[in-house]
């Protein structure tokens, strides 16, 4: 064995051992299972949510727009997306389009408002959960735990 490789004796070609391949895949998946994507146009609020998530042992990445969000989701997996409804201009169509384009990612919303009648259709049909600001850390942990146990998102489990 050299450099973590096992040699395939018949062909003389190096092959990664099954155990090493699985360990690398598990490490990659564990990192992705711990990262949450924040979409918030306000860096200060984004930092506050990131701090709460870090205390709950999650990593975060932040974006400020739907276009940035799409680029990130096209290139990586995340346990969830948290969108700040107060700092972004989102409508039913844009939320529906995002959730339909990325059906394996649960979307959560945060807002200081308890109700968003203008977004009732997308919240009912496409948003996993809505949290009211200031965010209760226990409630946030609860919803993230629910996402991990949800059969609709097997890649996260």
Wavefront OBJ file of the C-alpha trace (Angstrom):
o trace
v 0.000 0.000 0.000
v 1.370 3.414 -0.958
v -0.113 6.858 -0.309
v -3.389 5.464 0.997
v -3.932 3.402 -2.160
v -4.426 -0.314 -2.466
v -3.051 -1.898 -5.611
v -5.226 -4.096 -7.715
v -2.965 -7.116 -8.127
v -4.438 -8.476 -11.365
v -4.135 -5.313 -13.426
v -1.366 -3.651 -11.452
v -3.432 -0.447 -11.383
v -3.892 1.562 -8.199
v -7.443 1.656 -6.830
v -8.740 3.441 -3.797
v -9.739 0.982 -1.154
v -13.454 0.698 -0.519
v -12.975 1.791 3.094
v -10.972 4.849 2.072
v -13.508 5.800 -0.604
v -16.378 5.454 1.881
v -14.503 7.458 4.513
v -13.861 10.274 2.030
v -17.516 10.252 0.891
v -18.765 10.245 4.485
v -16.502 13.169 5.406
v -17.725 15.150 2.364
v -21.358 14.359 3.153
v -20.888 15.225 6.831
v -19.538 18.660 5.876
v -22.466 19.289 3.529
v -24.982 18.032 6.087
v -23.739 20.678 8.483
v -23.884 23.701 6.137
v -26.851 26.039 5.845
v -27.149 28.680 3.155
v -28.403 32.079 4.308
v -30.022 34.493 1.862
v -30.116 37.904 3.462
v -29.378 41.339 2.018
v -28.421 42.666 5.464
v -24.910 41.469 6.462
v -25.457 42.336 10.141
v -28.601 40.203 10.402
v -26.932 37.438 8.418
v -24.055 37.435 10.908
v -26.525 37.160 13.787
v -28.228 34.111 12.285
v -24.834 32.612 11.424
v -23.806 33.033 15.071
v -26.924 31.169 16.269
v -26.234 28.382 13.800
v -22.576 28.155 14.787
v -23.629 27.714 18.419
v -25.846 24.845 17.209
v -22.800 23.302 15.459
v -23.754 24.251 11.884
v -21.652 25.979 9.250
v -23.122 28.754 7.128
v -22.558 30.457 3.842
v -24.292 33.715 2.956
v -25.648 35.211 -0.242
v -27.440 38.492 -0.841
v -29.649 37.662 -3.839
v -31.591 34.938 -5.628
v -29.019 34.803 -8.407
v -26.184 34.189 -5.920
v -28.341 31.595 -4.185
v -28.923 29.697 -7.438
v -25.192 29.650 -8.206
v -24.391 28.232 -4.758
v -27.135 25.608 -4.962
v -26.017 24.596 -8.445
v -22.511 23.882 -7.137
v -23.020 22.403 -3.659
v -25.472 20.723 -1.295
v -26.831 22.334 1.834
v -28.952 21.069 4.701
v -31.311 24.029 4.200
v -31.743 27.565 2.931
v -32.870 30.290 5.308
v -34.325 33.362 3.578
v -34.878 36.673 5.342
v -38.189 38.041 4.070
v -37.527 41.485 5.575
v -34.329 42.195 3.662
v -35.280 40.647 0.311
v -37.884 41.359 -2.303
v -39.547 38.008 -2.861
v -42.947 37.142 -4.253
v -44.928 33.912 -4.563
v -43.539 33.185 -8.018
v -39.872 33.673 -7.081
v -40.185 31.474 -3.982
v -42.034 28.786 -5.933
v -39.431 28.880 -8.713
v -36.545 28.521 -6.244
v -38.114 25.619 -4.384
v -39.118 23.850 -7.595
v -35.651 24.301 -9.098
v -34.033 22.870 -5.950
v -36.562 20.350 -4.572
v -33.985 18.477 -2.469
v -33.299 21.547 -0.328
v -35.775 22.674 2.338
v -36.376 26.421 2.467
v -37.100 28.254 5.706
v -38.063 31.913 6.124
v -37.443 34.413 8.886
v -39.251 37.702 9.390
v -40.196 40.174 12.080
v -43.777 39.954 10.762
v -45.899 37.028 11.920
v -48.024 37.032 8.766
v -47.282 37.627 5.094
v -50.657 37.473 3.327
v -48.976 38.353 0.026
v -46.869 35.180 0.321
v -49.532 32.840 1.699
v -49.494 30.521 -1.332
v -45.734 29.989 -1.400
v -45.499 29.722 2.388
v -48.268 27.122 2.433
v -46.952 25.070 -0.489
v -43.188 25.598 -0.691
v -41.702 26.787 2.604
v -40.715 24.226 5.220
v -41.094 26.597 8.182
v -41.320 30.297 9.021
v -39.627 31.715 12.093
v -40.319 35.064 13.700
v -37.495 37.440 14.643
v -35.834 37.533 17.016
v -35.124 33.899 16.276
v -35.547 31.519 19.182
v -32.447 29.265 19.081
v -34.434 26.280 20.374
v -37.078 26.701 17.690
v -34.398 26.934 15.004
v -32.724 23.758 16.314
v -36.103 22.027 16.390
v -36.805 22.780 12.709
v -33.329 21.708 11.640
v -33.775 18.467 13.563
v -37.125 17.946 11.814
v -35.477 18.467 8.424
v -32.874 15.804 9.203
v -35.619 13.333 10.079
v -37.887 14.234 7.138
v -38.164 11.443 4.571
v -38.637 14.003 1.797
v -34.951 14.931 2.093
v -33.050 11.616 2.079
v -29.787 13.279 0.998
v -29.708 15.174 4.300
v -30.408 12.249 6.634
l 1 2 3 4 5 6 7 8 9 10 11 12 13 14 15 16 17 18 19 20 21 22 23 24 25 26 27 28 29 30 31 32 33 34 35 36 37 38 39 40 41 42 43 44 45 46 47 48 49 50 51 52 53 54 55 56 57 58 59 60 61 62 63 64 65 66 67 68 69 70 71 72 73 74 75 76 77 78 79 80 81 82 83 84 85 86 87 88 89 90 91 92 93 94 95 96 97 98 99 100 101 102 103 104 105 106 107 108 109 110 111 112 113 114 115 116 117 118 119 120 121 122 123 124 125 126 127 128 129 130 131 132 133 134 135 136 137 138 139 140 141 142 143 144 145 146 147 148 149 150 151 152 153 154 155 156 157
